Every structure is written in C-alpha cells, then in structure tokens.
Amino acid sequence: MKINIRNEVVVTGMVMKEKFIEITLNVQLSEEEKAVIKENSLDSFVVMDREAPLGKSSGNSHNLLFRNLVDGQDKYKVYLPSEAKYYIEELVERLKKAKDLISANTTLPADVTLEI
C-alpha cells in the first residue's frame, strides 16, 4: 500500500467566499491487497470514523471505508490548519491499522496444540 496525502487551501464563491482546507488521500493498493479485500468482503469495513465533511449532511457516507481505498482517492474538508494536522495524524495511524488488517487476512492462523 502506497499513500500520498496532500492538503491545499481552497476558496470558493464569487461574493460569499468560503475558505477551507481540502485533504486529498491517494492510495495505491497492490493487486494482492485488492484481492484480499475482495475475498474477505472487507470493502465496507470502516477504516476511519469521521465527522460529516463541510457542506454534507450527517450520515454514514462520510466514513472512510476500504472501498474508498480501492477506488484510489478520497477527499475531506476542514476549516482550520490544526484540524488538518490532527486529521492527517489520525489518518496515517488508521491506514497503518488497515494495512495490518489486510496482512492478517492473507493467511490462516497456524494450528495450535496445547495441553492444559
């Protein structure tokens, strides 16, 4: 899994200008990683719970799912630089855990023999 996270200040509107920070996540998954996600039905697994982005109503569509990673790009908007920093920090941690979950689903666990 290769990731690239960019952020940029965006100003919209002619009269009522709105300024926000757009964080763009680009993900490149290997064919093996895509296959693991598909074979184990992980596409709807929530990688990161997050607030509804600016301009969107609340609901589950704002969560970052494995299917967003397979699609390759995800965008999220915040107002403050501090929000962007905290979001990116958490995003990186969640993506590390997502990678661990993919890796854990590549093989079956070893057999265990115990005497209790």
N, C-alpha and C positions, 0 to 999 in steps of 0.2 A: 504494500500500500504506500503510495506516494501522495503527499498532500502539499498544497500550496494555499496559504491564507493571505489574502490581500484586503486592505481597507482603504477607502477613499471617502473624502467629504463630497457630498452631493447636494446641490442646491436646485430646487425645482420651483416652478411657478413664475409667472411674469410679474404679477402685482403682489400677491401674498406669498412671498418667498418662504420656502421651508428648507431648512438645512439639517442634514442628518449624515451619519456615517454608515456606509454600506460595507458589510464584511462579506467577502466572496470566498467560499471554500471550493477549491478544485481538488478532486480525488481521482487518482488513477489506481484501479484495482487490477491485480493480475487475473488472468483467466481462471487460475486455480481458486483465487479468493471469490470471484464471482460464482464459480461452480459450488463452492461450499455454502455460500449464502442461499443459492437457489435450492440445492439438495436438502438443506436443513430448514427450509422455509423461514429464513431469518429476515426476509425483506421488510416485514412490518415490525420488526424488533426496534424499540426506541433506543437510539444511541444517546440522545440528549433531550431531556425535557427543557422547554424554554418558553418564555412569555410570547404572546402573540406579537409578531413584528409590527412596526409602525404602520398605521393605515389598514390593518387587518383586524377583523373581529376575532374574538377568542374562539377556541375550538381545538381539536386535536391536530389540525392540519399544520400547526406551527412547530410541532416536534420534529427533531431530526431523526430520520429513520434510516435503516440500512438501504432501503430502496433509493433514498436521496444520494447515498454514496455511490451506488451502482450507476445512477444517472450521471454522475460525474461532477455536478456543480450545484451548490446551494448558496443562497444569498440571505442575509439577515441584516436588519437595520436597527441602529441605536442612535440616541441623540448626543451622548457625552463621550469624550475620549476615555474617561475612566470606565464607562460601561463597555466600550470596545475592548479595552485591555483585559478586564475581568472575563468577558465573554470568550475572548481568544484563549486565555489561560485554561478556562474550563473546557473549551472545545478540544484543545490539544490533549488534555487528560482523558476525556471521553473517547477520543479517537484511538488512543493507546489501548484503552479497555476494549474497544470494538475490535481492534486488531488481535488482542489476546483471545477474544471470544471466537473469532474466525479460526485462529490457530488451534484452539481447543476442540473445535469441531472437525478437524481434518482426519483424526484417527479415533478409534475406540480406545477406552482405557485398558490398561493391562489387566490380566486376570489376577485375582488376589486369593492366596491361600493362607488361612490363619488357624491357629489353634488357640482357643480361648478357654 
